[in-house]
Amino acid sequence: MQKRVLLGGSVGQFIEFYDFTLYGISAVILTQHFFPGKDIALGLLATFATYGVAFLVRPLGGLFFGQLGDKVGRRKVLYITLLSIGIATALIGVLPTFETVGMLAPVLLVLCRLVQGFSAGGEAVGAPAFVFEHAPVNRRGFWLNITLASTALPSVFSGGLIILLSRLMSEADYSAWGWRIPFLIALPLAFFGLWIRSRTEESEAFKEILAKEKAKEFSPIKEAFRVNGTRMLQVIFVMALTAMGFYFLSGYFVSFVQTAGHLSREQSLFANAGAMLAYFILLPIGGIIGDRVGRKPMLIAGSAAIALLAIPCFALVTSGNFGLAFLGQLLFVVPLCIYGGGCYTFFVEIFTTKTRFTSAAISYNAAYALFGGTAPFVGQGLVTATGSAIAPGFYILGAAVIVFLLLVFTKVPETHRVIH
């Protein structure tokens, strides 16, 4: 059962991030079809603004699915979230373009993104919480980081799929209809994930809580804010840094390397896929180290490393050289995985079973809405406003310094091996 839960959580995370990553790495061609114009930079800003819209509703999805998950069960909620994301992504693959229906096209795109974001607000937290409650106490970091490492594979899979399609068809055919295929694949992937999850059960710890609370008037949202207010704020700033870093890496660098680094679509996809594959390998290693030394040392070391490497990484990414662009993304992955060795267990481990889903969903999704979904938009805006290709590096450098200081000088708890 534990292994099935781990597989089910990982598959769900893969599918959720496949849908989000696909939008980011398809930003250039989506701009051509939904936000056409003479100025590609302004079109990309509009595309990344639409990318960020999905994150704005993630806290609402977190509230809705979080309290539902704490009252009726994680497993039932995870069915709904996975299917909703799959349907919304597949619908993007059949949307009419601006050339066909005018302004209705971007409106429909935004609606699909809203459904994706609302559902992801439950999926992104529900799956890790579900895995956490089945994991051995001394291997929580490893298990959680395997689950979260699955979020890197969509970049490899979708990037490879786009490269394959680009080679199998002409540029005109890919631009006309081939780009839709990766979006349509999301629906059968979602059904596969549902089949895996149908073979799992709730954890014993959650069953005990559910049995105790059934007879009471229990409001997970009220309980979360009453008991966990300070902890939720701590999770917001801890997860803000990894949200920025991950979505720069997975949602921005492919387009960034093409526009600011002047590499081809295929070169940028290859470089990003290699970096995401490294993330997939290194993140569980970060979890193993976090299980030995604790969560807080990983957070402090990771935030310091991000601050030190941010500017050099962005300089390499925009060098115009394929090898250096890949090296820059690889260097960016290493500190993210050090930080991830603490943060991805911390954000569910800090809360008790009773309100874990609700508390983690509110704080995690608030961080991702404010800092993750906006990262590509802010990055592109900084490049446009300053004319400097490395301007986004200063943005994440500043965030890393702030988080480092908060970790060192405020009372962020060590959650390692705490049993709830």
N, C-alpha and C positions, 0 to 999 in steps of 0.2 A: 504493500500500500504506500509506504514512504516513497519508494522509487516511482510509482505511478503519479503520485502528487508532484514530485520534483519534475517529472517529464511534462505533466499537464500544465504546471506553472510556467515552465520554460517555453513550451509551445505557444501558450497564450501571450507571453511577453514577445515572442518572435513575431506573431501575427499582428499584435498591436503596433509594434515599432516598424514592422514592414510597411504598414499603411502610412505611418507618419514619415518614415524615411523616404519612401517612394515619392511623396509630394516634394520633399526637399531636393532630392537629386534630379527630379523632373522639372525643377523650377524654370529653367530656361525655355523649355518647349511649352510649358503651361502658360508662360508669359506671352508667347507668340499666339496662342489660341484664345486666351481669356483676357489678356491685358495688352493688346497689340498697340504699337505706336512707334514713332521715330526714335525715341529715347529709350534704349534697352535698360538703362539704370533705373529710370522711373518705373518702367514696367516691372522690373524685378522687385522694387520696393512694394508695389501693389501686390505682387505674388506673395512676398514674405509677410505682408500685413495680413493677407488671407490665411497664411500659414499660422500666424499668431492668434487669429480669431479662435481656432480650436482650443487653444490653451486658456483663453478667457473663460470658457464655460467648463473647463475641467474642475475648478473648485465646486461648481454647482453639481456636476456629476459625482464628485467625491462626497458631497453632503448627502445626495440622494441615495447613492449605492452604498455608501459607508454605513449609514444608519440602518439601511435594509440588511446589509451583510451582518451587522451585529445583532439584529433581531431575528432573522430567519435563516441565516447561514451564508457562509462565503461561497459555497459550491453553487447554489442556485443563482446568486448574483453574477457569478463568473460565466454562467451560460448566456445570460442576457447581454452582458457587455461584449463578449467575444462575437456573438452573432451580429450585434448592431454595428460594430466596427467593420466587420466583413462586408455587410450590405452597403454601408455608406461609401466604402472605398470602391467597391464594384460599380456603384452608381456613377462615380467620377469618370469611370471608363466608358460610360455611354452618354455623357452630357453633350448637348449641342455646344458649338463654339461661338465666340463673339461674331464671327463672320456670318453665322447662320441666324442667330436670334438676338444679336446686339447685347444690350446690357443685362438681359435675362441670364446670359451665360455665366458671368461672374457671380450673379446673385445665387444661382443654383449651386455653383461651386462653394460659395460660403455656407449654404445650408448643409451640404454634405460634410464640410469641415466641422460645423457645429455638432452634428450627430457624432462624428468621430471623436471630437473632444469631450463631449458629455459622457460617452461610453468609456473612453480612456480614463476618465476621472475615477471610475470604479476599478477597471481592469489593472491599471498601473500599480495600485496598492493592494487590491484584493488577492492577486496571484502571489506576490511576495509574502503577504500575511498568512495565506493558506499554506505555503511551503514552510514558513517559519514555525508554524504551530505543529508541524509534523517532523521537523528536523531534530537530530540529536543535539543536546545542549552544547556540547563541546565542538560541534561542527556547523553551527548556525551561519557563521560568516562564509564558509565554503559553500554551503547549500544555497544561501541567498545570492551569492555572487555568481554561481552557476546559472541561476535563474535570470539574474540581471545581465549576465554575459550574453544571453540569448538575444538581447536587444541590439547587439552589434552585428549579428549574422544577417539581418535584413539588408544592411548596406552591401554586404558581400553578395548576397543572393540577388537583390534587385539590380545592383550595379552590373553583375555578370549577365543577368537576363537582358538588360538594356544593350549591353555590348553585343551579345549574341544576336538580338533582333536587328541591331544596326548593321551587322555584317551579313545577315541573311536577306535583308531587303534593301532597296534603294533608299537614299536619304529622303526622296520625295514621298515614298510609301510610308516610311517610318513617321515622318512629320504629319502625314495626312491621317493615318489610322493606327500605325504600329505602336505608337506610344500608349494606346489604350489597353493593350494586352496585359501588361504588368498589373494594372489596376483591377482588371477582371479576374485575375488569378486569386485575388484576396478572398473571394467567396468560397471556393473549394478548400482553401487553406483553413478558413474559419470552421467549416464542417468537420475537417479532420481534427481540429482542436477540441470541438465539442465531443467527438467520439472518445478522445483520450480522457477528458474530464468526466465523462459518464461512468468511468471505471474507478472513480475515487470516492472517498468519504470524508466527512468532517473529522477534525482531530478530537481526541478524548477530552482535552482541556476545554475546547469550545462547547462540546456536548454538555459538559458539567455546568458551564455558565448558562447555557440556553435553558437547561432544566430548572435552574434556580430562578431565573428572571421571567419565565413564562407566566407565572402567576402574578407578577407585579406590573404596574404601569411604568414601564421603563423607556426613557427617552435617551438614546445614545448621544444625540447632539448636545442636549443640556448637560448630561454627565461628562461629556468630553470637555466642554468649556469650563465646567465647574471644577473638575479634578486636574485636567491636563493643560490649562492655559499656558503656563510658563514653558512646559515641555514642547507644546506645539510651536511656540515662537522659536525655540531652539532648533527644532527640526526645519523650520522655514529657512533660517539663515544657513544651516548646515547643507541643506539640499539645494539652495540657490546656486552655489558655486558649481556643483556637479551638473545641475540643469543647464547652466550656461555653457560649460565645457562640452557636455555631450551633444548639445544641439548645434554648437559651432562645428563640431566634428562631423556629425551625421546629417545635419540639415542645411549647412551653409558652405562647407569647404568645397563641395563638388562644383557649385555655381561660382564660388569665389575664385577657385583656381582657373576657371574658364574666363571670367571677366577681368579679374585683377591680375592674374598670372599668365593669361593669354595662352593657356594650353588647350588642346582639343578636348571634346567631350569624352572620348575614349581614354585619353591620358588621365584626365581628372577622375574618372570612374575607377580606373586601375589603381591609382595612388590612394584614393579613399578606401577602396575595398581592402587593400593591403593593410592600411592603418586599422580598419575595423576588425580585421582578422586578428591582428596583434592584440587589440582590446579584448576580444573574445578569449584569447589564451591567457593574457596577463591578469584579467580581473579576478578569476577564481584563485590565482596565486596570491593576490592581494587579500582575498578572503581568508585563505589559510594562515597568512601572517597575522591578520587581524584576530583570528581565533587564538593565537599564541600570545600576542603582546597587548591586545585590547583594541577598542575602537578609537579612543581619543588620540593615542600616539599616531595612528594612521592618518587621522584627520589633520593633525598639526603638521606632520611631515609632508602630507600631500598638498596642503594649501601653500606651504612655503615653497615647494617644488614648482607648483603652478605659477606662483608669482615670479620666480627666477627664470622660468623658461618661456613665459608667454610671448614676450617680444621677439626673441630669437626664432621661435616656432613660426610666428606670422611672417617674419622676414623671409624665412626659407620657403614657406608655402606660396608666397607671391613672387618668387625669384624668376619664374618663367622657365625653369629647368625641371624636367620631370623627376629626376633623382632627388633633387633638393626639396621639391614639393612633397614627395613621399617621406623624406627624412624629417621634414618639419612636422608633418602629421604624426609620424611615429614618435617623435620627441614629445608631442603634445599628449599622446596616449599614456605614456609612462607615469607622469604625475597624476593623471586622472585615475589610473588604476590603483595607485598608492592611496589616494583619497577615497576611492571607491571601496578599498579594503576596510574602511571604517563606516562610511556613511550609509551604505546600502543595507547593513544590518541594524545600525543605530536607529534608523527612522521607524522601524517596527518594534525593535527590542525595547525601546524607551517606554512603550505603552503596555498596559495590562491587557489580558485577553478580552475582558469585558467590553472595552471601548476601543480596541486596537484598530479595527477597520475604519471607524469614523474619525478618530483622532489623527491617525496617519494620513487618511485620505484628504482631510481638510488642509493639514499643514504641507504635505508633499505637493498637492496640486496647487496650492497658493504659491509655493516656490517656483514650480514649473510654469505657472501662468505668468508670473511677474518677470521671471528671469530666463526661463528656457524657451518658451514660445516667442519671446521678443528678441532673443539673441540674434537670429539671422537678420531681422529688420533693423535692429540697432547697429549691427555690424555693417550692413550695406549703407545705412544712413550716415555713419561716421566716415566711411570711405567717400561717399558722395559729397559730404559737407567739407571735409578736410583735404580731399585729393590725395590722402596718404593711404597706401594699401595696408600698412601695418596698424592703422588707427584702432581696429577692434582688439588688437593685442593689449593696448593700454587699458581698455575697458575691463578685460578679464584680469589683468594685473591688479587694477584697483580693487576689484571684488575679492580677489585672493588675499590681498593684504588685510582688508577689513575682516574677512572671515578668520584669518590667522589670529588677529588681535582679539577677536571675540572668543575664540577657542582658548586662548592663553589666559585672558584676564576676566572671563566671566565663569559662572558656575555650571558649565556644561558637564553633565554626569558621565561617568564611565558605566556603560551598560553591559559590559562583557560578562557573560555567564549568569546574569541576573535571571532568576526563574520566576515567571509570572503564571 
